Amino acid sequence: MTRSRELLVAGSIALDTLEGPFGTVHDELGGSALHFALAASLIMPLRMMAPIGAETAARLEQAIQGRPIDAKLVTVLDAPTYRWRALQGAGHNVDLGSQDSIYDRWEPIPPPGFDGWAFLGSMRPDRQAQLAKDLDGAAVLAADAMLSYVRSQPPEAREVLRRSSWYFCNLDEFEALGGEQPESFRRRWDLEGLVVKAGPRGVTAYTQDGSVHVPALTNRPVIDTTGAGDAIAAGMLAHWLSTGGDPNGVQEALVWGVACAALTIADIGLRGILGATRAQLEERVLEVKESLLRGS
């Protein structure tokens, strides 16, 4: 009998200031690890790894209460929680900067001998690269890009890319990494898979077997796109892993990723995915499949 693989996410837990048509919200709980964990936990249990300031620890505990999220690898530090500021406009976020000194204090220590599936969400690239090296025994090592960090620490960002088996990025991040044609980029970096996120134009995954595309749910409201990319990765990887990781299951897994993103962008920050249920996720999955059939 084949034993089940674990899912691990490492990334940020943040206090976000978000501006958009909805107004401005301050100190909204967020971060790549938390967005991923909440979305993936609608599908399967997982472990979460991130630094957090002591002043935010109680809010995190409340946010994940009742979800199958193991937070023992979250490190509570006597340091300011990572803060990020963004402006929502034209269907995507404009990064207005961050305060990330907590990474100076954080020494990430992944589980010894981890051989499950790991996702490295956006975080300061030196820490992301360190984790990519330490998790080299993972059966699948996936990572996500963040445009401001790709530009500010390009050598470390490329080291993460070099060590990853799957890589997630949007079109701006793809261009900043020197990408022109996705399939040639995938081969150049020896990736098993490259997932390119194009907002309202959907998501495309490139593998040695070709490409598969899943459209976005454009008939659903878009309030705030914060965390959408993390939700795509979470839904895809969690569903794919929970169903055995069959190479033929990439498009089905992407459907679940797009469905998770649709729940995430329906409200400000973390609120959409925080309040989502498994039943709502399954409804969105059916909607994405219907949209896929209409486009075929």
Protein Blocks (a to p, Z undefined) as FASTA:
>chain_A
ZZdddddddddddddddddfkbpaehiaedjklmmmmmmmmmbgcdddddddfklmmmmm
mmmgoiacdfklpccddddddddddddeehiacdebdcfklmmmpccdddehiabdcddd
dddfklmmmmmmmmmmpfbdcddddfklmmmmmmlmmmmmmmpmbdcddfklmmmnopab
fmlmmmmnopabdcddehjnopadddfkbccdddddfkbccfblghklmmmmmmmmmmmm
mnoopaklmmmmmmmmmmmmmmmmmpghjlmmmmpcfklmmmmmmmmmmmmmmmZZ
